[in-house]
Structure formats: C-alpha cells, structure tokens
Amino acid sequence: MNCRKIPLIILLILMCSVFSLYMIFFNHGPPEEILKTNLKKSAGKKANEDVDELTDSEIAWRKFIKDNNYVAIGTLWDSCDGDKDTIGKVILLPDKQSGGIKSRTFVNVTFDEEYNGGELGISVKYNGKDLYDNKWDFCSIDENEEEEDRQVFCPYKPGFHAWITDRKVPKYLPKGTYFSKTWLTDGDGELVACGFSEFVL
Ligand SMILES: *[C@@H]1O[C@H](CO)[C@@H](O)[C@H](O)[C@H]1NC(C)=O
C-alpha cells in the first residue's frame, strides 16, 4: 500500500463518519416529510379524545386549521386548567426562505382590563427530558430587536387583539420529539394564557 495515501484515507473515513452522524441525528429530511409525520401524530391523538367535551372555541379553532389545511402542533388557552377556552393554535409550515420549517402561532384574545405586563415562561422537553427553561419580562421581551421586528407593544388596551408570530425551527436541532409549555401572567402574577406544543423532527 502506498503510504502517502493514508492521510487521504483517514480524511475520507472522517468525512464519511461526519456525514453519517449528520444523517442519523440532524438531517430532518424535506419539510413535506416533517409536516406529514406531524399531521399523522395529531390525527392519532384526536382519535382518542371525546368529541363531546370540546369547547365551542376549540371547535372554531379546529375549523380554522382544517379549512386552511394547516398542520396543528399546539394549542393556547386562557387558563392552565379547569374550564378553559382556546385562544389560539400553533402550526408548522415550510419556511420558504430557509428551506426548512417554521412554527406560526395564532392568538385571538380579548382583554377585560388593560394588560400592562407580566412574565412569559417557557419550558421545553426533548424526548421526554428537560431541555430548556426560561422566563422573561413580557413587555420588554423584544426591546433589543430592530424596530420592524418588534411585536410586543405594551400596554394593551381592553378589547380584542389578534396576533400572528413566526419562529424558525433551527436546522441544528437534533431529530426527536419536542414538547414545550408556555404561560403568561399579568402584573399580579395571575395566569392570562397557557399553551403547549409538540412536534417531531
Ligand atoms: C381570529 O381573529 C381573526 C382576525 O380578526 C379572524 O379572522 C379569525 O377568524 C379568528 N379566528 C378564530 C378561530 O376565531
């Protein structure tokens, strides 16, 4: 064997290993595949639920998802437990810009009183294990963003508000199941919104 070829062979083996690792753990496949997998997952969940127990608000939001052929991965409510109304949905969409996927959150909320701040919390589990927890002061959450990217403008007047927010799903996330819980409080620490989302990469 020609000894001068050894570094080349090592390099090739290294490149093959890196490529395999990438394919096994990080290559999410085309966006259409990810959407299909998540659609199946949500259909599987729906098969086990009692349709009679759905609230009118949940039915209205599901109709919105169905009419638009969206892939829903999460729900937002006006409370974390007990009697709660659906105030929004999280969906998965192809991200035309990056070629990957993104989440889009729709929220329709009616505030009885002016909303002037509180805490936004999130906790994320990856394959059932705690991955990430954080809390922010809601009203100042995006004050360092460029003016045109800002979405939060406190205080919010009493009455109806509709929000649509997009978040890119980073390509460096390893494959697996991601579950996240989000909650928002007001100035007195009372919960004003609660939500969850779950998707598979
Ligand atoms: C949410 O609000 C938007 C804007 O007013 C409206 O078009 C949409 O139908 C509402 N969605 C639901 C499910 O109520």
The ligand as an SDF file (V2000), in Angstrom:
LIG
                    3D

 14 14  0  0  0  0  0  0  0  0999 V2000
  -59.0790   35.2620   14.8600 C   0  0  0  0  0  0  0  0  0  0  0  0
  -59.1380   36.6250   14.5060 O   0  0  0  0  0  0  0  0  0  0  0  0
  -59.0340   36.8540   13.1080 C   0  0  0  0  0  0  0  0  0  0  0  0
  -58.9130   38.3480   12.9000 C   0  0  0  0  0  0  0  0  0  0  0  0
  -59.9790   39.0420   13.4640 O   0  0  0  0  0  0  0  0  0  0  0  0
  -60.2570   36.2300   12.4230 C   0  0  0  0  0  0  0  0  0  0  0  0
  -60.1770   36.4320   11.0310 O   0  0  0  0  0  0  0  0  0  0  0  0
  -60.2770   34.7370   12.7310 C   0  0  0  0  0  0  0  0  0  0  0  0
  -61.4300   34.1510   12.1890 O   0  0  0  0  0  0  0  0  0  0  0  0
  -60.2400   34.4930   14.2320 C   0  0  0  0  0  0  0  0  0  0  0  0
  -60.0940   33.0530   14.4550 N   0  0  0  0  0  0  0  0  0  0  0  0
  -60.9050   32.3440   15.2270 C   0  0  0  0  0  0  0  0  0  0  0  0
  -60.6890   30.8740   15.2560 C   0  0  0  0  0  0  0  0  0  0  0  0
  -61.7830   32.8360   15.9000 O   0  0  0  0  0  0  0  0  0  0  0  0
  1  2  1  0
  1 10  1  0
  2  3  1  0
  3  4  1  0
  3  6  1  0
  4  5  1  0
  6  7  1  0
  6  8  1  0
  8  9  1  0
  8 10  1  0
 10 11  1  0
 11 12  1  0
 12 13  1  0
 12 14  2  0
M  END
$$$$
